[in-house]
Amino acid sequence: NYRLTDLQAAIVRVQLKRLKSIIKKRRFLASKYFDLFKTCNLISLPKEPNWAKSNWQSFCIRLDQKVNQRDVMQYLLDCQISTRKGIMCAHLEPAYENWHTENDKQDYSKLQYSETCTKTSIQLPLFHELKENEQYYITEKIKAYIERI
């Protein structure tokens, strides 16, 4: 139950007036990521179906399996770029390690694609106040790291 306080509701009402411009900026920044990564063969970009228009709440890339996700994320953090794993699989999280009894073990073999995505995807910074020069810096650092492989 997510009840807003009166103060939170007042802030949200003001923010809603800016929603269209925020989404427009996020879509612009997502298109820049597409453009900046278009020649990078070791990165797969998200897909936007013809029938949908994303608000780009996040921008998740997939690395080729020969690129180590954790190493890239650490390198980016060393460059002052915060990232997150793109896909989380609940059945791989330590909190759920002992969720099932031996008699109730689930067959997770059908989740191979999800598990691969967990090991290869990264969410890049994307927020409406992201500056283009910051976006260039992010993409250049990623491309520079990957080119060393």
N, C-alpha and C positions, 0 to 999 in steps of 0.2 A: 504494500500500500504506500504509494509515493505521494504523500500529501505535501503541498507547498505551503510555506508560511506566507503571510500577506506580503512580506518584503520580497521573498523569492518570486512570487507571482507578479509583483510590480516590475521587477527586473526582466522577467521573461516577456512581459507585454512589450516592453521597449525593444528587447532583442528581436521579437517576432517581426517588428517593422523593418528590420535590417536583413531578414532571412533571405529574400531574393538576391540581394547584392552579395551576401556571404556565399550562397550556393554558386552564383555566377563566378565569383573569384575562385572558389574551389575547383570548379569545372575548368577554368582557365589554367590553374596550376597543374591539374591532372593532365591536360593536353600538353603542357610544357614537359612534364615527365615523359609522356609518350614520345615527344619529339626528341628529347635529349637522350633517350635510351634506344632509339630506333635502330642504331647500328651495332648495338651490343648483343652479340649472339649467345652469350651465356646467361642472359636474363630473359625470362618470359614475363610479359606484361598482362595486367588484368584485361578481361574482355567486357565490353559494354554491348549488350544485344541491341539490335536495331529498334526493337520495340520498347526499350527502356531508356531512361535518362537518369544516370546516377547523380547523387549529390556529393559523391566522393568523400564520404565520411572518413574513409581511410584509403591509402594507396599501397597495395600489397604486391610486391614483385616476387617471382620465383627464380631462384638461382639454379643453374645447372648442377647436377648431383656431384660433379667434380669440384665444385666450389663449396668450401666449408662455411656454413651459415654462421656458426658461432665465431669463427675467426673474422669474418666480415663485420659482424656486429661489434666485436671488440675493437677492431681497427677503426670503425666509424665512431665509437664511443671515445677512443683516444683522440679523434679529430673533433671532439665536442659535438657529435651528431648522435642524438638519441633515437634508437630504433626499438622495435619489439618483434618477437616472433609473430609471423603472420597468421598462422593457423594453430589452434590448440586442440589437442585430442584429450578429452576428459579421461579416457581409459589409460592414458600414459602418465597422467599426473600423479605424483606421490600420494596425494590425499585420497585417491581412489585405489591405491595399490592392493589393499586388502578388503575391498568392497564386497567381493563375492566369496562365498565359502567354496571349498573344493568341489562339492556336489553341484554348485551353481555357477561354475566357471563359464564365462562367455567365450564364444568363438569370435575373436577379433580379426581373423584372417581376411575377412571381407573389407577391412579398413586399411588395406595396404596403401591405397592412394592417399588417404587422409594422413597416414603416418609419414609418407614421403613428403607431403606438403608441409607437415610440421617441421621436418628437418631441412627444408629448402626455402621456406618463404620468410620474407621480412616486410614489416610495415614501415614505410618511410614517413618522415615528417610531412604532414599536409594539414595546414590550417590557414584560414583566410588571411591572416596577417603575415604569412610566410613571404619573404621578399624574393624576387627573382634571382638576385645575386646569391642568396642563401641556397636556393634550389640548384643553381649552377654548381656551387661548392659541393653540395651533397652528391650530385650525379658525377661530378669529376672525381671525387674521392672513391666512389664505388667503382667507376670504370678503371681508375688507376690501379686499384687493388686487384681487380679481376684480370687486367692485362698482364699482371705478373705471373699468372697461372699458366 
